[in-house]
Amino acid sequence: MTNYLILGTGVAAMGAAETIRGVDKSGTISFIGEDPHGYYSRPGLAYYLTGEVDEKLLYPYRPQDYKALNAHFYHGTAAHILTQEHIVELSDSKRIPYDRLLIAVGSSAIRLSVPGANLEGVVKLDHMEDAKRILSSAKRARTAVVVGGGITALELAEGLAARKLKVHLLIRTARYWSNVLDEVESEIIEKRLKDEKITIHFESELVEILGKRGKVSGIRLADGQQVACDMLAYGIGIQPRMSMAKEAGIACERGILADEHLRTNLPDIFAAGDVAQVYDPASGRSVIDSLWGPAREQGAVAGMNMAGKNMAYLKAVPFNVTRLAGLTTTIIGAVGSGHDGDPVTIARGDSETWRDVPDAIIAQSGFDINHMRLMVASKTIVGAIVMGDQKLSSALQTIIRDRVDITSIREQLIAPNAPLADITAQFWAKVHASRN
Ligand SMILES: Cc1cc2nc3c(=O)[nH]c(=O)nc-3n(C[C@H](O)[C@H](O)[C@H](O)COP(=O)(O)OP(=O)(O)OC[C@H]3O[C@@H](n4cnc5c(N)ncnc54)[C@H](O)[C@@H]3O)c2cc1C
């Protein structure tokens, strides 16, 4: 009987446990998880902050789902992996043996390191406890400063604005999310944020958080400007939690290195989800996808291989539907502008692949709430951003994922002011008909 041990209780961990139990009914499955709330939707925290979603809707599992896993849960922090002995030691010194181990401990928010970062009222958004802390601070605050230029910072800004705080958003670059969005798209989001009364400070560098009696009272920027506030929230990137793996001698680069079977360099140890930098045979690169869907899929494939099957993880085209300044936005494949911003920083709900600057011609149409950008290579579309009307996003996902030959419409797509949506819709209708 195999003894499976899974570190973490996030989506990668659950994906693994489900597939293990699917193929091995008798093995022992144990989890070590430090989050007191267990398994919940982390992307859903943004909607919890705005008040649109009640906490209980964030939990995907019902009691019968846990029962079906027939697993044992240890609440605690895994501290050391003793690879020779096949044991994981918790921070309270409890020792748990394993035959096969999965490291699925995710990533954590990069901490602010300016003076004043420890003051009361300085918050980040990593997990449920953070979200609760933010809501409790917001009750007593009137003005908030939010630091960061990606999705999480925007979610914080909008969550706090929805709680009736006056919000200042500090962005280091000259425009919003500049290494993924192009100028037109950044402008659309910035305009909508202004309409929501969120004040954006571009090219601003926070140098100090000011405090009074241990609490946040304002901030100071590199140019000397000061902004008074009683709360500061930040989302400045994430880092895979790999210190325990490194200490155990597991090979790491930007994340724990895993092959396409999600195996690390050490026997019987696998890694999946935000913590893993996974080899992609198609591109020959090892990539970190900080996205919910890939984490679940990687967990599932790791679980299969832990249970003795032989399954390779084939990286799907990154696909994310998110909401930016209230605008539904789908990002598919490689879309990066790559002109500015820090290409090394990973953000929540982000894929490294988005930042790739594809060898493609940009075709763009629409403005304001209905906007579409396609990255058109010689025979295929390699990336797309769809803002507003989402009728074509699923079609585009298939066209990009299946590398559908678009030679017949390429000239039309790249013509100036081409009606991209119409061309794509007509093309998709033909493709779809030929497949059915
Ligand atoms: C606010 C927010 C918004 C997001 N938005 C999106 C989005 O729009 N789209 C999208 O695709 N993705 C989004 N994401 C990212 C997505 O949630 C992650 O990619 C996904 O949760 C990664 O899953 P995981 O299982 O690898 O790690 P996690 O979900 O981080 O789970 C890791 C678990 O391990 C536990 N753990 C860590 N260290 C230890 C230890 N030493 N011992 C025991 N347990 C430990 C943690 O407590 C946690 O429960 C968002 C994330 C956040 C926080």
The ligand as a Gaussian input file, in Angstrom:
#p B3LYP/6-31G(d) Opt

LIG

0 1
 C       -5.961000      37.461000      -4.917000
 C       -5.642000      36.427000      -5.946000
 C       -6.204000      36.534000      -7.216000
 C       -5.917000      35.585000      -8.192000
 N       -6.516000      35.693000      -9.420000
 C       -6.345000      34.725000     -10.337000
 C       -7.051000      34.742000     -11.575000
 O       -7.800000      35.666000     -11.876000
 N       -6.857000      33.706000     -12.438000
 C       -6.010000      32.673000     -12.162000
 O       -5.884000      31.764000     -12.993000
 N       -5.323000      32.655000     -11.011000
 C       -5.470000      33.638000     -10.094000
 N       -4.781000      33.604000      -8.915000
 C       -3.708000      32.607000      -8.771000
 C       -4.211000      31.225000      -8.348000
 O       -5.009000      31.347000      -7.212000
 C       -2.994000      30.354000      -8.112000
 O       -2.315000      30.182000      -9.335000
 C       -3.367000      28.978000      -7.536000
 O       -4.077000      29.127000      -6.336000
 C       -2.101000      28.163000      -7.312000
 O       -2.452000      26.956000      -6.707000
 P       -1.413000      26.112000      -5.824000
 O       -2.182000      24.925000      -5.346000
 O       -0.171000      25.915000      -6.559000
 O       -1.028000      27.052000      -4.606000
 P       -1.918000      27.750000      -3.506000
 O       -3.322000      27.929000      -3.942000
 O       -1.135000      28.935000      -3.114000
 O       -1.916000      26.697000      -2.314000
 C       -0.752000      26.413000      -1.601000
 C       -1.128000      25.926000      -0.226000
 O        0.029000      25.494000       0.463000
 C       -0.032000      25.943000       1.819000
 N        1.361000      26.004000       2.328000
 C        2.344000      26.853000       1.967000
 N        3.501000      26.561000       2.611000
 C        3.220000      25.491000       3.407000
 C        3.987000      24.718000       4.306000
 N        5.292000      24.952000       4.509000
 N        3.375000      23.703000       4.962000
 C        2.077000      23.437000       4.756000
 N        1.284000      24.122000       3.896000
 C        1.864000      25.140000       3.232000
 C       -0.705000      27.290000       1.717000
 O       -1.272000      27.660000       2.942000
 C       -1.747000      27.010000       0.638000
 O       -2.922000      26.495000       1.205000
 C       -5.041000      34.526000      -7.908000
 C       -4.478000      34.411000      -6.622000
 C       -4.786000      35.347000      -5.645000
 C       -4.181000      35.203000      -4.268000

